[in-house]
Amino acid sequence: MNTTAPARTANATLLLVQERLAELGAAYVVAQDAEADSPRLFDEVDFTETPEDGEAAMARQVQSLFWRLYGDRIDADGEEVAAVLDLWGDLYRAEGDIGATWAGVLSALLRDPEMLVY
């Protein structure tokens, strides 16, 4: 009933809050960038690309996201890009909407344990 010491590790409540904030934040960013003349985060894609016709731009976008979110420079043909583009494909098959798909990808990246400070 009483808390006598601060939590030193992630708990279920913290992870649920992080998940919800990541979902809301990702949806907001995608909605704003899709309409913006100068997008803030999604500056390599214009939300019309699919792996069939815009894989290079999508790979650059993933590289940009890793740099801006984690401070990591990754290769366009690296395993991180391949994993994110696989996730993108799975989400696109489920959603059928490019914007919602990028929001799902961004949400997953924001929920990465590297984003938590505890």
DSSP file (Angstrom, degrees, kcal/mol; ACC not computed):
  #  RESIDUE AA STRUCTURE BP1 BP2  ACC     N-H-->O    O-->H-N    N-H-->O    O-->H-N    TCO  KAPPA ALPHA  PHI   PSI    X-CA   Y-CA   Z-CA
    1    1 A M              0   0    0      0, 0.0     2,-0.4     0, 0.0     0, 0.0   0.000 360.0 360.0 360.0 -30.9    0.0    0.0    0.0
    2    2 A N        -     0   0    0      2,-0.0     2,-0.6     0, 0.0     0, 0.0  -0.891 360.0-135.5-115.8 144.3    2.9    2.4    0.7
    3    3 A T        +     0   0    0     -2,-0.4     0, 0.0     1,-0.1     0, 0.0  -0.861  25.5 170.5 -96.1 125.1    6.0    3.0   -1.4
    4    4 A T        +     0   0    0     -2,-0.6    -1,-0.1     1,-0.2    -2,-0.0   0.534  64.8  27.4-111.3  -9.8    9.1    3.2    0.6
    5    5 A A  S    S-     0   0    0      0, 0.0    -1,-0.2     0, 0.0     3,-0.1  -0.995  84.7-101.1-150.0 149.6   11.7    3.2   -2.1
    6    6 A P        -     0   0    0      0, 0.0     2,-0.3     0, 0.0    -2,-0.0  -0.360  44.5-101.6 -69.4 151.8   11.9    4.4   -5.7
    7    7 A A        -     0   0    0      1,-0.1     4,-0.1    -2,-0.0     3,-0.0  -0.572  30.6-170.1 -72.9 134.2   11.7    1.9   -8.5
    8    8 A R        +     0   0    0     -2,-0.3     2,-0.3     2,-0.1    -1,-0.1   0.494  67.4  39.7-104.0  -7.7   15.1    1.0   -9.9
    9    9 A T  S    S-     0   0    0      0, 0.0     2,-0.2     0, 0.0    -2,-0.0  -0.880  97.2 -81.3-134.9 167.2   13.9   -1.0  -12.9
   10   10 A A        -     0   0    0     -2,-0.3     2,-0.2     4,-0.1    -2,-0.1  -0.468  47.8-167.3 -68.6 139.2   11.1   -0.8  -15.4
   11   11 A N     >  -     0   0    0     -2,-0.2     4,-2.3    -4,-0.1     5,-0.2  -0.712  37.4 -93.3-120.9 176.5    7.8   -2.1  -14.2
   12   12 A A  H  > S+     0   0    0     -2,-0.2     4,-2.2     1,-0.2     5,-0.2   0.881 122.8  51.2 -59.5 -41.6    4.5   -3.0  -15.9
   13   13 A T  H  > S+     0   0    0      1,-0.2     4,-2.4     2,-0.2    -1,-0.2   0.925 110.3  48.8 -63.6 -45.2    3.0    0.4  -15.3
   14   14 A L  H  > S+     0   0    0      1,-0.2     4,-2.6     2,-0.2    -1,-0.2   0.911 111.9  49.2 -61.1 -42.9    6.0    2.3  -16.7
   15   15 A L  H  X S+     0   0    0     -4,-2.3     4,-2.3     2,-0.2    -1,-0.2   0.867 110.6  50.2 -67.1 -36.5    6.0    0.0  -19.8
   16   16 A L  H  X S+     0   0    0     -4,-2.2     4,-2.3    -5,-0.2    -1,-0.2   0.907 112.3  47.2 -67.1 -41.4    2.3    0.5  -20.4
   17   17 A V  H  X S+     0   0    0     -4,-2.4     4,-2.7     2,-0.2     5,-0.2   0.927 112.1  50.3 -64.2 -44.6    2.7    4.3  -20.1
   18   18 A Q  H  X S+     0   0    0     -4,-2.6     4,-2.5     1,-0.2    -2,-0.2   0.911 110.4  50.8 -60.4 -42.1    5.7    4.3  -22.5
   19   19 A E  H  X S+     0   0    0     -4,-2.3     4,-2.3     2,-0.2    -2,-0.2   0.935 112.5  45.1 -61.2 -47.2    3.7    2.2  -25.0
   20   20 A R  H  X S+     0   0    0     -4,-2.3     4,-2.5     1,-0.2     5,-0.2   0.914 113.9  48.7 -66.1 -42.8    0.7    4.5  -25.0
   21   21 A L  H  X S+     0   0    0     -4,-2.7     4,-2.9     1,-0.2     5,-0.2   0.895 111.0  51.6 -63.3 -39.2    2.9    7.7  -25.2
   22   22 A A  H  X S+     0   0    0     -4,-2.5     4,-2.5    -5,-0.2     5,-0.2   0.915 111.0  47.8 -63.6 -42.9    4.9    6.1  -28.1
   23   23 A E  H  X S+     0   0    0     -4,-2.3     4,-2.2     2,-0.2    -2,-0.2   0.939 116.2  42.6 -62.9 -47.8    1.7    5.3  -30.0
   24   24 A L  H  X S+     0   0    0     -4,-2.5     4,-2.2     2,-0.2    -2,-0.2   0.918 116.0  48.3 -66.8 -43.7    0.2    8.8  -29.5
   25   25 A G  H  X S+     0   0    0     -4,-2.9     4,-2.6    -5,-0.2    -2,-0.2   0.911 112.1  49.0 -63.1 -43.3    3.5   10.6  -30.2
   26   26 A A  H  X S+     0   0    0     -4,-2.5     4,-2.4    -5,-0.2     5,-0.2   0.919 111.1  49.3 -64.3 -44.1    4.1    8.6  -33.4
   27   27 A A  H  X S+     0   0    0     -4,-2.2     4,-2.2    -5,-0.2    -1,-0.2   0.901 112.6  48.8 -62.0 -40.2    0.6    9.2  -34.7
   28   28 A Y  H  X S+     0   0    0     -4,-2.2     4,-2.5     2,-0.2     5,-0.2   0.937 111.5  48.1 -64.5 -47.6    1.0   12.9  -34.0
   29   29 A V  H  X S+     0   0    0     -4,-2.6     4,-3.0     1,-0.2     5,-0.3   0.924 112.9  47.8 -61.8 -44.9    4.4   13.2  -35.7
   30   30 A V  H  X S+     0   0    0     -4,-2.4     4,-2.4     1,-0.2    -1,-0.2   0.927 112.1  49.5 -63.8 -43.7    3.2   11.3  -38.8
   31   31 A A  H  X S+     0   0    0     -4,-2.2     4,-0.8    -5,-0.2    -1,-0.2   0.910 115.5  43.8 -61.0 -42.1    0.1   13.4  -39.1
   32   32 A Q  H >X S+     0   0    0     -4,-2.5     4,-1.0     1,-0.2     3,-0.5   0.929 116.0  45.9 -68.9 -45.9    2.1   16.6  -38.8
   33   33 A D  H 3< S+     0   0    0     -4,-3.0    -2,-0.2     1,-0.2    -1,-0.2   0.822 105.5  60.5 -69.8 -30.8    4.9   15.6  -41.1
   34   34 A A  H 3< S+     0   0    0     -4,-2.4    -1,-0.2    -5,-0.3    -2,-0.2   0.815 115.6  34.2 -65.1 -29.0    2.5   14.2  -43.8
   35   35 A E  H << S+     0   0    0     -4,-0.8    -1,-0.2    -3,-0.5    -2,-0.2   0.558  98.5 103.5-100.1 -11.4    1.0   17.7  -44.1
   36   36 A A     <  -     0   0    0     -4,-1.0    -3,-0.0     1,-0.1    -4,-0.0  -0.434  61.9-147.3 -81.8 145.7    4.1   19.8  -43.5
   37   37 A D  S    S+     0   0    0      1,-0.3    -1,-0.1    -2,-0.1    -4,-0.0   0.831 103.8  30.8 -72.1 -34.0    6.0   21.6  -46.2
   38   38 A S  S    S-     0   0    0     -3,-0.0    -1,-0.3     0, 0.0     5,-0.1  -0.804  90.2-151.6-125.0  87.8    9.2   21.0  -44.1
   39   39 A P        -     0   0    0      0, 0.0    -6,-0.1     0, 0.0     4,-0.0  -0.239   3.7-150.4 -61.6 148.2    8.7   17.7  -42.2
   40   40 A R  S    S+     0   0    0    -11,-0.2     3,-0.2     2,-0.1   -11,-0.0   0.863  85.7   5.8 -88.3 -39.6   10.6   17.5  -38.9
   41   41 A L  S    S+     0   0    0    -12,-0.2     2,-1.4     1,-0.2     3,-0.2   0.761 124.0  57.2-115.2 -42.1   11.2   13.7  -38.6
   42   42 A F        +     0   0    0      1,-0.2    -1,-0.2   -13,-0.2    -2,-0.1  -0.607  61.7 138.8 -95.4  75.8   10.1   12.1  -41.8
   43   43 A D        +     0   0    0     -2,-1.4    -1,-0.2    -3,-0.2     3,-0.0   0.423  63.4  55.5-101.4  -0.3   12.2   14.0  -44.2
   44   44 A E  S    S+     0   0    0     -3,-0.2     2,-0.3    14,-0.1    -1,-0.1   0.586 107.6  45.3-105.0 -15.1   13.2   11.2  -46.5
   45   45 A V        -     0   0    0     15,-0.1    -1,-0.0    13,-0.1     9,-0.0  -0.869  56.8-155.7-126.0 159.3    9.8   10.0  -47.5
   46   46 A D        -     0   0    0     -2,-0.3    -3,-0.0    -3,-0.0    -1,-0.0   0.101  55.6-102.2-120.2  21.5    6.6   11.6  -48.6
   47   47 A F  S    S+     0   0    0     51,-0.1    52,-0.2     1,-0.1    51,-0.2   0.740 107.0  87.8  65.9  27.3    4.2    8.8  -47.4
   48   48 A T        +     0   0    0     50,-0.1     2,-0.1     2,-0.0    -1,-0.1   0.461  62.2 105.0-120.0 -13.1    3.7    7.5  -51.0
   49   49 A E        +     0   0    0      5,-0.1    -4,-0.0     4,-0.1    -2,-0.0  -0.399  42.0 179.7 -75.2 144.4    6.7    5.1  -51.1
   50   50 A T    >>  -     0   0    0     -2,-0.1     4,-2.7    -3,-0.0     3,-0.9  -0.874  47.2 -98.4-128.6 166.2    6.4    1.3  -50.8
   51   51 A P  H 3> S+     0   0    0      0, 0.0     4,-0.6     0, 0.0     5,-0.1   0.788 121.6  59.1 -57.6 -25.8    9.2   -1.2  -50.9
   52   52 A E  H 34 S+     0   0    0      1,-0.2    -3,-0.1     2,-0.1     0, 0.0   0.850 124.6  14.3 -72.0 -34.3    8.4   -1.8  -54.6
   53   53 A D  H <4 S+     0   0    0     -3,-0.9    -1,-0.2     1,-0.1    -4,-0.1   0.459 136.2  30.2-123.3  -1.7    8.9    1.7  -55.7
   54   54 A G  H  X  +     0   0    0     -4,-2.7     4,-2.4     2,-0.1     5,-0.2   0.047  64.4 131.5-148.5  34.2   10.8    3.6  -52.9
   55   55 A E  H  X S+     0   0    0     -4,-0.6     4,-2.5     1,-0.2     5,-0.2   0.866  77.1  53.4 -61.9 -36.9   13.0    1.2  -51.0
   56   56 A A  H  > S+     0   0    0      2,-0.2     4,-2.2     1,-0.2    -1,-0.2   0.925 111.3  45.4 -64.6 -43.9   16.0    3.4  -51.2
   57   57 A A  H  > S+     0   0    0      2,-0.2     4,-2.1     1,-0.2    -1,-0.2   0.885 113.1  51.1 -65.6 -38.0   14.1    6.4  -49.7
   58   58 A M  H  X S+     0   0    0     -4,-2.4     4,-2.3     2,-0.2    -2,-0.2   0.899 109.1  50.3 -66.6 -40.1   12.6    4.1  -47.1
   59   59 A A  H  X S+     0   0    0     -4,-2.5     4,-2.4     1,-0.2    -2,-0.2   0.910 110.2  50.1 -63.5 -41.9   16.1    2.8  -46.1
   60   60 A R  H  X S+     0   0    0     -4,-2.2     4,-2.4     1,-0.2    -1,-0.2   0.886 109.3  52.6 -62.9 -37.5   17.4    6.4  -45.8
   61   61 A Q  H  X S+     0   0    0     -4,-2.1     4,-2.5     2,-0.2    -2,-0.2   0.911 108.8  48.9 -64.6 -41.9   14.4    7.2  -43.6
   62   62 A V  H  X S+     0   0    0     -4,-2.3     4,-2.5     2,-0.2     5,-0.2   0.921 111.0  50.5 -63.3 -43.4   15.1    4.3  -41.3
   63   63 A Q  H  X S+     0   0    0     -4,-2.4     4,-2.2     1,-0.2    -2,-0.2   0.920 110.9  49.8 -58.6 -43.3   18.8    5.4  -41.1
   64   64 A S  H  X S+     0   0    0     -4,-2.4     4,-2.8     1,-0.2     5,-0.2   0.899 109.5  51.1 -63.3 -41.5   17.6    8.9  -40.3
   65   65 A L  H  X S+     0   0    0     -4,-2.5     4,-2.8     1,-0.2     5,-0.4   0.918 110.2  48.8 -63.2 -43.3   15.3    7.6  -37.5
   66   66 A F  H  X>S+     0   0    0     -4,-2.5     4,-1.9     1,-0.2     6,-1.6   0.898 113.6  47.4 -64.0 -38.9   18.1    5.6  -35.9
   67   67 A W  H  X5S+     0   0    0     -4,-2.2     4,-1.0     4,-0.2    -2,-0.2   0.943 117.8  40.4 -66.5 -46.5   20.4    8.6  -36.0
   68   68 A R  H  <5S+     0   0    0     -4,-2.8    -2,-0.2    -5,-0.2    -1,-0.2   0.829 124.6  35.8 -75.7 -31.5   17.8   11.0  -34.6
   69   69 A L  H  <5S+     0   0    0     -4,-2.8    -3,-0.2    -5,-0.2    -2,-0.2   0.884 136.5  14.2 -87.7 -41.2   16.3    8.7  -32.0
   70   70 A Y  H  <5S-     0   0    0     -4,-1.9    -3,-0.2    -5,-0.4    -2,-0.2   0.565  91.8-120.2-113.1 -12.8   19.3    6.7  -30.8
   71   71 A G     << +     0   0    0     -4,-1.0     2,-0.5    -5,-0.8    -4,-0.2   0.733  68.4 137.3  74.3  21.7   22.3    8.6  -32.1
   72   72 A D        -     0   0    0     -6,-1.6     2,-0.6    -9,-0.1    -1,-0.3  -0.878  48.1-148.0-106.3 130.7   23.4    5.5  -34.1
   73   73 A R        -     0   0    0     -2,-0.5     2,-0.3    -3,-0.1    -9,-0.1  -0.867  26.3-177.7 -92.7 122.7   24.6    5.6  -37.7
   74   74 A I        -     0   0    0     -2,-0.6     2,-0.2   -11,-0.2    -7,-0.1  -0.855  27.8-105.0-121.6 156.9   23.6    2.4  -39.5
   75   75 A D    >   -     0   0    0     -2,-0.3     3,-1.8     1,-0.1     6,-0.4  -0.516  22.8-126.6 -79.8 146.8   24.2    1.1  -43.0
   76   76 A A  T 3  S+     0   0    0      1,-0.3    -1,-0.1    -2,-0.2   -14,-0.1   0.785 115.2  41.5 -62.5 -27.0   21.4    1.3  -45.6
   77   77 A D  T 3  S+     0   0    0      4,-0.1    -1,-0.3     5,-0.0    -2,-0.0   0.140  95.1 121.5-105.3  19.8   22.0   -2.4  -46.2
   78   78 A G  S <> S-     0   0    0     -3,-1.8     4,-2.0     1,-0.1     5,-0.1  -0.244  77.6-107.0 -79.9 169.3   22.4   -3.3  -42.5
   79   79 A E  H  > S+     0   0    0      1,-0.2     4,-2.5     2,-0.2     5,-0.2   0.805 116.5  59.0 -67.8 -30.0   20.3   -5.7  -40.4
   80   80 A E  H  > S+     0   0    0      2,-0.2     4,-2.4     1,-0.2    -1,-0.2   0.932 107.7  45.6 -65.0 -44.2   18.6   -2.8  -38.5
   81   81 A V  H  > S+     0   0    0     -6,-0.4     4,-2.8     1,-0.2     5,-0.2   0.928 113.2  50.3 -63.5 -44.8   17.2   -1.4  -41.8
   82   82 A A  H  X S+     0   0    0     -4,-2.0     4,-2.1     1,-0.2    -2,-0.2   0.912 111.3  48.7 -60.3 -42.6   16.1   -4.9  -43.0
   83   83 A A  H  X S+     0   0    0     -4,-2.5     4,-2.3     2,-0.2    -1,-0.2   0.916 113.0  46.7 -64.6 -43.1   14.4   -5.6  -39.7
   84   84 A V  H  X S+     0   0    0     -4,-2.4     4,-2.8     1,-0.2    -2,-0.2   0.907 112.4  49.5 -67.5 -40.7   12.5   -2.2  -39.7
   85   85 A L  H  X S+     0   0    0     -4,-2.8     4,-2.3     2,-0.2    -1,-0.2   0.841 109.4  52.5 -68.7 -31.2   11.5   -2.6  -43.4
   86   86 A D  H  X S+     0   0    0     -4,-2.1     4,-2.3    -5,-0.2    -2,-0.2   0.926 111.2  47.0 -64.5 -44.5   10.2   -6.2  -42.6
   87   87 A L  H  X S+     0   0    0     -4,-2.3     4,-2.8     2,-0.2     5,-0.3   0.919 109.8  54.3 -60.3 -43.6    8.2   -4.7  -39.7
   88   88 A W  H  X S+     0   0    0     -4,-2.8     4,-2.7     1,-0.2    -2,-0.2   0.929 108.8  48.5 -56.0 -46.9    7.0   -2.0  -42.2
   89   89 A G  H  X S+     0   0    0     -4,-2.3     4,-2.2     2,-0.2    -1,-0.2   0.906 111.4  48.9 -61.9 -42.9    5.8   -4.7  -44.6
   90   90 A D  H  X S+     0   0    0     -4,-2.3     4,-1.5     1,-0.2    -1,-0.2   0.925 114.1  45.7 -62.6 -44.6    4.0   -6.6  -41.9
   91   91 A L  H  X S+     0   0    0     -4,-2.8     4,-3.5     1,-0.2     5,-0.4   0.887 110.9  53.0 -66.7 -38.3    2.2   -3.5  -40.6
   92   92 A Y  H  X S+     0   0    0     -4,-2.7     4,-2.1    -5,-0.3    -1,-0.2   0.900 107.1  51.6 -65.4 -39.5    1.3   -2.3  -44.1
   93   93 A R  H  < S+     0   0    0     -4,-2.2    -1,-0.2    -5,-0.2    -2,-0.2   0.867 117.5  40.1 -63.5 -34.0   -0.3   -5.7  -44.9
   94   94 A A  H  < S+     0   0    0     -4,-1.5    -2,-0.2    -5,-0.2    -1,-0.2   0.892 128.4  29.1 -79.7 -41.7   -2.3   -5.3  -41.7
   95   95 A E  H  < S-     0   0    0     -4,-3.5    -3,-0.2    -5,-0.1    -2,-0.2   0.894  78.2-154.1 -88.9 -45.2   -3.1   -1.6  -41.9
   96   96 A G     <  +     0   0    0     -4,-2.1     2,-0.4    -5,-0.4    -4,-0.1   0.588  64.4 101.8  76.9  10.5   -3.2   -0.9  -45.7
   97   97 A D     >  -     0   0    0     -6,-0.2     4,-2.0     1,-0.1    -1,-0.2  -0.992  63.2-151.2-131.9 125.2   -2.3    2.7  -45.0
   98   98 A I  H  > S+     0   0    0     -2,-0.4     4,-2.4     1,-0.2     5,-0.2   0.904  97.4  49.6 -64.3 -43.1    1.3    4.1  -45.4
   99   99 A G  H  > S+     0   0    0      1,-0.2     4,-2.2     2,-0.2    -1,-0.2   0.929 112.3  47.0 -61.9 -46.2    0.9    6.8  -42.8
  100  100 A A  H  > S+     0   0    0      1,-0.2     4,-2.0     2,-0.2    -1,-0.2   0.843 110.8  54.5 -64.4 -32.8   -0.4    4.4  -40.2
  101  101 A T  H  X S+     0   0    0     -4,-2.0     4,-2.2     2,-0.2    -2,-0.2   0.935 108.6  46.2 -67.0 -46.4    2.3    2.0  -41.1
  102  102 A W  H  X S+     0   0    0     -4,-2.4     4,-2.8     1,-0.2     5,-0.2   0.868 110.9  54.4 -64.4 -34.6    5.1    4.6  -40.5
  103  103 A A  H  X S+     0   0    0     -4,-2.2     4,-2.5     2,-0.2    -1,-0.2   0.905 108.3  49.3 -63.8 -40.0    3.3    5.5  -37.2
  104  104 A G  H  X S+     0   0    0     -4,-2.0     4,-2.1     2,-0.2    -2,-0.2   0.896 111.7  48.4 -64.8 -40.2    3.5    1.9  -36.1
  105  105 A V  H  X S+     0   0    0     -4,-2.2     4,-2.3     2,-0.2    -2,-0.2   0.943 113.1  46.9 -64.4 -47.8    7.2    1.7  -37.0
  106  106 A L  H  X S+     0   0    0     -4,-2.8     4,-2.5     1,-0.2    -2,-0.2   0.897 110.3  53.6 -62.1 -40.0    8.0    4.9  -35.1
  107  107 A S  H  X S+     0   0    0     -4,-2.5     4,-1.3     1,-0.2    -1,-0.2   0.915 108.7  49.3 -60.2 -43.3    5.9    3.7  -32.1
  108  108 A A  H  < S+     0   0    0     -4,-2.1     4,-0.3     1,-0.2    -1,-0.2   0.904 111.4  49.2 -63.4 -40.9    8.0    0.5  -32.1
  109  109 A L  H >< S+     0   0    0     -4,-2.3     3,-1.0     1,-0.2    -2,-0.2   0.883 109.7  51.4 -66.0 -37.3   11.2    2.4  -32.2
  110  110 A L  H 3< S+     0   0    0     -4,-2.5    -1,-0.2     1,-0.2    -2,-0.2   0.748 105.9  56.0 -70.9 -22.9   10.1    4.7  -29.4
  111  111 A R  T 3< S+     0   0    0     -4,-1.3    -1,-0.2    -3,-0.2    -2,-0.2   0.459  78.3 122.9 -87.6  -0.8    9.2    1.7  -27.2
  112  112 A D  S X  S-     0   0    0     -3,-1.0     3,-2.3    -4,-0.3     4,-0.4  -0.325  74.6-121.5 -58.6 140.4   12.7    0.3  -27.5
  113  113 A P  G >  S+     0   0    0      0, 0.0     3,-1.3     0, 0.0    -1,-0.1   0.771 110.3  70.2 -56.8 -24.9   14.3   -0.2  -24.1
  114  114 A E  G 3  S+     0   0    0      1,-0.3    -2,-0.1     3,-0.1    -4,-0.1   0.729  92.2  59.4 -64.3 -19.6   17.1    2.1  -25.2
  115  115 A M  G <  S+     0   0    0     -3,-2.3     2,-0.3    -6,-0.1    -1,-0.3   0.661  90.3  87.1 -82.3 -16.4   14.6    4.9  -25.0
  116  116 A L    <   -     0   0    0     -3,-1.3     2,-0.5    -4,-0.4  -106,-0.0  -0.627  59.8-161.4 -85.7 141.7   13.9    4.4  -21.3
  117  117 A V              0   0    0     -2,-0.3    -3,-0.1     1,-0.1    -2,-0.0  -0.961 360.0 360.0-120.1 110.9   16.0    6.0  -18.7
  118  118 A Y              0   0    0     -2,-0.5    -1,-0.1  -110,-0.1    -2,-0.0   0.329 360.0 360.0-145.9 360.0   15.6    4.3  -15.4
